[in-house]
Amino acid sequence: MNPAWSVIFLTTLLGAGQGLFLALYAIDVGAANGLLALPGPTFYVGGATLALALLVTGLFSSFFHLGRPERAWRSAAKWRTSWLAREVIVLPAFMGAVFAYGAAHQLQAGDRICLWVGAAGTVLCIALFVCTAMIYACLKFLQEWHTTLTPLNYFLLGSASGFTLASVLAALVAPHAVNQLAIAALVLGALAYLGRLAALRRNARLRPMSSLATAIGVKHPHIEQKAQGFMGGSFNTREFFHGRTRETVRAVRWALLVLVFPVPAVMLGVSGENAFLLGAAFALQYVGLLAERWYFFAEANHPQNLYYQAIS
Amino acid sequence: MTQLALVIDLNVCVGCHACVTSCKEWNTAGTAGPLTDQNPYEKDPTGTFFNRVQTFEVGVYPDTQTVHFPKSCLHCEDPPCVPVCPTGASYKRAEDGIVLVDADKCIGCKYCAWACPYGVRELDQQEKVMTKCTLCVDRIYDASLPERDRKPACVLACPTNARLFGDIHDPASAVSSAIRDNGGYALMPEWGTHPANHYLPRRKTEFRIHPDELKRVDNPLKVDGKLPKPAPGEPALDDVTTW
């Protein structure tokens, strides 16, 4: 597929926002059970505001993917069948929950209310991860995406970046929570890295179900396209292939392998409560996640490309 | 239930692209249009088409066969492009099985194109909505046209009659018998989309000559044979005939 920046930013920003919310709620639950010192409301309110900002920016970026953004309101209609419609419903609901969570802490509504609002937000957060990932994972002939690793990795990668961001925030307003958040970010990052490696390994061994023989229905091992029917480009030649050299794709792959976990992990390990270093760790991890998402799209081989192998 | 479809005979398609141009001509002016073009007369021309003819070479030289392969929406019986549409703009008509896009509801998110393994949906670059073959739905039911013209534009344009149009759920229809009798098959059956359009395979064309066809056995007047050469000086057609 040809990676679209609008979708890359949408999925990575949503993931970071969702992960940040999960981190806030985890701290909240931990503090309520006496496992952690209670951070002040600034941590929660600031975190919820930041998470909301990430979600809004992600949503804003998604509009650039639409040919007719003015009709975007229609896109919740087919929630019974379409994961995209489900995402369109769950995203605003989750944004509402994040807002309510931040507001509850701001208004000091009490532990019980905060925890209940947070629990609802967590359910919506997980639902949003599932919806976002299932948009891709449900397409069975995009074999690289059609695996349970896709929703798992969306969840783990988003959570890892969100926890890293939460540790930056904690370093600024609630230093005593930095350690726990950094450790959680390391654990989630390691799991996400393992999940992504597993997906890369799986995809490297995939055997495509479709071939030119099934595409045109001629059962012969040697079929070669001689003409695709036109010499200029078309939607089919633009949308489904990234058009980059093998070297570029390999470079992006290395960027994701290095930046998603190993580099941020080292920085998380050495930064202590230094907000600047933690911030740099998050920034690098986010760049890694952009590379990861770009590669996620680029590595998917759409079977329609079988029909566009030779211009003439 | 009716399922209208095309049956494309690869044995007689000569790859002339008449179906491509007539499709574009009809649909750019029809209810599905306009099918816009960008840079049509400049470098890198591009544009929206519902139908394309591609060419494949099967086998290794010198034992090769050229297959001209027209490709348009297959109007799947279980179309993967329909359930993914978030707005309901992409739909399959219950009454005749045609898969259509409601251009007024489409938000141009391209998800349906991603969900089509055949790559037969195209986002119009100017209209910013998804477009696809409509089986000329604005033509096949048009009572103002003579009965014989109520067919998709590509079918009417085909000079070799490689494109048949009809209801594949009606066992008595010409398309059903063509599928049944001539080994009609669907594309990429592995994805369970059950395309309504079918293709008829290339067939071996044999021309068998028996000895009695080379010379007339019943040569009634006993006059068959080589005719005499004209004498020098007389007009001759050496390259054309034997005398």
Interface residues (C-beta under 8 A of the other chain):
Chain A: M1 H65 L66 G67 R68 P69 R71 A72 R74 S75 A76 A77 K78 T81 S82 W83 L84 A85 V88 I135 C138 L139 K140 F141 L142 M209 S210 L212 T214 A215 I216 G217 V218 H220 H222 I223 E224 Q225 K226 A227 Q228 G229 F230 G232 G233 S234 F235 N236 E239 F240 H302 P303 Q304 N305 Y307 Y308
Chain B: H17 V20 N39 D44 P45 T46 G47 T48 F49 R52 V53 Q54 T55 F56 E57 V58 G59 V60 T66 V67 F69 K71 P80 V82 P83 V84 C85 P86 T87 G88 A89 K105 C106 I107 G108 C109 K110 Y111 A113 W114 A115 C116 P117 Y118 G119 R121 E122 L123 Q125 E127 K128 V129 Y185 A186 L187 M188 P189 E190 W191 Y199 P201 R202
